[in-house]
């Protein structure tokens, strides 16, 4: 049987520094993780719901789904292109490409690294979640 090709299988992943597989994850108490995760998601929410970022999302979703990858690479991953559109990415937040093992159609995500330097919270934007404007 021929191997299925998936359009997202060759994404370039831009990520925080890798941790060796056998490295221990720095311990955090459950309440600390819960608090930081909530705070991280709230910081991401505040960033992705500001007027300038909403305008950029509008530009992205005005493109046909097959053209969105190029827009993500040329605008969302380019700090200068974002600044030109009035989007300032806050310290500790990163706009990046990502790929998940379940092959969901994520076109980009916004992440916030937790203070342990390993864990992070992520909000993803999927290609199929919003249709192109007519």
N, C-alpha and C positions, 0 to 999 in steps of 0.2 A: 504494500500500500504506500503511495507517495506521501511524503511528509507535507502536512498542511503549512502553508505560509500565512503568517499573521502580520498585518501591516504595522503592528507596534513592536515586533520582536527585535528590531534593530535600533531602538531608541538610544540615544546617548544619554546616560544618566548623569545628572549633575547633582552631587550630594555632599553632605557633610563628610568629614574624614571617616574612613572605614575603621572599624574595630576588629581586631583579629578574632576569628571564630571561637578560639579557646580562651579569650580574655574574659575575665569576670566583669559583669556590668556593675558599675558602682552602685552600692545599695542606697535606696531611698525608701523611707517609710511610706506605707500605702497612702496616708493622708497627704504627705508631701507630693507624691506623684499625682494624686487626684487634684490637689490645689494647683500645681504647676501646669498640668494638662488643661484644666479649666482656664487658667489665666492665659495660657498660650493660645487656646482656641478663641478666647475673647479678643486677644491682640490681633489675631488673624482676621476675625470678624470685623473689627474696627477698620483694619486696612482695606479689606476687599469690599466694604460697603461705603467707602468714601466716594464722593462724587467723581473725582478724577479716575479712580480705578473702574467705577461703573461705566464711565464713558469708554475706556479702553476695552472692557468686556463687550460693550455694544459694538465697537469696531470689529472685534474678533468674531462675534456671532453674526455679524452682517456678511461674513465670508461663507461660502459654501463649505460644508464639512471637510471636503478633500483639500481645501486651500488654507485651513486653519493652522496646520502645522507650520507652514512658512511664516504666517503672522506671529505665531508664538515665538519662533526662533528669531525673527527680525525685530520684534517689538517687546514682547514680555520678558525675554531673556536678555535684553539689552538695556542696561541702566540709563544710558544716554537717551535712547528712544522713549523710555518711560518718563524721564525727567522732562523731555520736550513736550510730553502730553500732560505734565503737571502731576505725575505720580512719583512720590518719594517713598521708597521702600524703607520702613523703619528698621533700626538696628535690631539684629537678632531674627529678622524675618527674611526668608529667601523664597524667590519665585524660581521654580525649577521644573525640569522635565522629570518624569518618573514613570516607572513601569511596574506593574504589580503582577504577581505570580498567577493570578486568576485571569489575566489578560483583559481586564476591563479597559474600555476605550478612553483612558485618561489622556488629555492633551497637555495639561500642565497642573502643577500643584503649588500651594503656598505652604511653607513649613516654618515652624518655630522650634529651635533647639532648646531642650531643657537644660538646666544648670549643670547636670552631670556630664554634659558634653556627648552623650550617647543617645538618649531618648529624645524623641521629637513628636510633635503633633502636626498633622497634615490635613489640609483641606484640598480636595481634588476637584478639578473641573473636567468634565467628560465631554467628548465630542458629540455624543448623542443626546445630551441633556437639554440642549436648546437648539431648535431648528434655525436654519438660516433665514434672514429676513426676506420677505417676498419683494 
